[in-house]
C-alpha cells in the first residue's frame, strides 16, 4: 500500500525575522487600542457637550433667580428699616447662607477623605 505524500514542510524563518514580525504586530495592536480609546473618549465628549451647556445655562439662570430673591429681600426690608440698613441686612442674610453652605461642603469633603 502506498503512503500519501507528506505535505512539504515550510522553510523555517530566522528568529530575528519572527521577533521583528512580533514587534510590528504588537505596535499595530497598541495603535489600534489607542485609536479605540481616542474614539471612545471623543464620543463621550460629544455626548456630554449639550448636557454640559445646559447645566451652565441652568447655573446662570439660578444665579439670576438668587439675585432677584436678594433684591426682593432688600426692597422688602427697605420699607421697614431704610435702604442702607436693608442692604446690610440682606448682605448678612445671604453671606450667612453662603457661609453655611461652604461650611457644610467642607465638612462633607473632609468626611469623604
Beta strands, then each sheet from edge to edge (+ up, - down):
end
